């Protein structure tokens, strides 16, 4: 092999090496790394999906005025009130029926007479927690219609979680 052939062979080897190293540039290396990282992010296993916790089951219970009273929204308690012997969970309406709300006197109590008379006064509530339930004596037709309207409103918005009975019948 003479000098010219050697020179051509060397030149061909340099050209092949340059063609290969022409592919391995800093820009190409960065692109390969970014592509690999993006592929990894797309296909890496994700954290398991957390389902929202289901609210605790509501158990239908029998309440007396004394056992209903703690359900007044204080200290994180639910807000319950009774209307004509049925106990409604009005916790979702805490702004109205809970502490500080316009109907807070009814929380944990029998609200029947107060709702029928459109009165939030404490005098509308049965004072004795161990006495008989309010029989709603003395209410007129208009007041009883008003009370039925309130009952329908509660039935459409809130769950019935129990019934209110006098002490001794639970």
Beta strands, then each sheet from edge to edge (+ up, - down):
strand 1: 61-63
strand 2: 80-83
strand 3: 86-89
strand 4: 159-164
sheet 1: 1+ 4+ 3- 2+
end
